[in-house]
Amino acid sequence: MSEGSHTSNDQFSVGFGPERLRDHRDAARLDTGAFARFFHTMLDHGVYLAPASYEAGFTSSAHTDADIATTIEAAATAFAGL
């Protein structure tokens, strides 16, 4: 399984599937169970993401270095649990 992150300027999305997304058919094959585990682990660590892998998340200049460090640490924990 590969985890993917797709970005466009300040937007991003996270999904889990066998390969990089190319179209809606690939998106339909994402592992929603893996995303749910990732999402809830991030939430448990205070990082609030869009609740579905097909929704966009946004970064902001309001995010501090501490916010980013917290997010990276939470993501490392979440990835390790998959």
C-alpha positions in Angstrom: 0.0 0.0 0.0 1.3 3.5 -0.7 0.2 6.6 1.0 -0.2 9.6 -1.2 -0.4 13.3 -0.8 -1.6 15.5 -3.6 -1.0 19.2 -3.4 -2.1 22.4 -5.2 -0.7 25.5 -3.7 -2.2 25.5 -0.2 -4.6 22.5 -0.8 -3.8 18.9 -0.1 -5.4 15.6 0.3 -4.4 12.3 1.8 -5.4 8.9 0.5 -4.2 5.3 0.8 -4.1 3.0 -2.3 -1.9 0.9 -4.5 -0.5 3.8 -6.6 -0.7 7.5 -7.3 -4.1 8.9 -8.2 -4.8 9.7 -11.8 -8.6 9.9 -12.0 -11.9 9.2 -10.2 -11.6 5.5 -10.8 -8.3 5.4 -8.8 -10.0 7.5 -6.1 -12.8 5.0 -5.8 -10.3 2.3 -5.0 -8.7 4.1 -2.0 -8.5 2.2 1.2 -11.1 4.1 3.3 -10.3 1.9 6.4 -6.7 3.0 6.3 -7.7 6.6 5.9 -10.2 6.3 8.9 -7.4 4.9 11.1 -5.0 7.7 10.0 -7.7 10.4 10.4 -8.6 9.3 14.0 -5.0 9.0 15.1 -4.4 12.5 13.8 -7.5 13.7 15.6 -6.4 12.0 18.8 -3.2 14.0 18.5 -5.0 17.4 18.0 -4.6 17.6 14.2 -8.0 18.2 12.5 -8.1 17.0 8.9 -11.0 16.8 6.4 -12.9 13.7 7.4 -12.7 11.9 4.0 -9.8 11.2 1.7 -11.5 12.9 -1.3 -11.9 16.2 0.6 -9.3 18.9 0.5 -7.2 20.2 3.4 -5.7 23.6 3.5 -2.4 25.1 4.9 -2.2 28.6 6.1 0.4 31.2 7.1 -1.4 31.1 10.5 0.2 27.7 11.1 3.2 28.1 13.4 6.4 26.1 13.5 5.0 24.3 16.5 1.8 23.5 14.6 3.8 22.0 11.8 6.0 20.0 14.3 2.9 18.7 16.0 1.4 17.6 12.7 4.6 15.8 11.6 4.8 14.0 14.9 1.2 13.0 14.7 1.6 11.8 11.1 4.6 9.7 12.0 2.6 8.0 14.8 -0.4 7.5 12.4 1.7 6.1 9.6 3.4 3.7 12.1 0.0 2.4 13.1 -1.1 1.5 9.6 
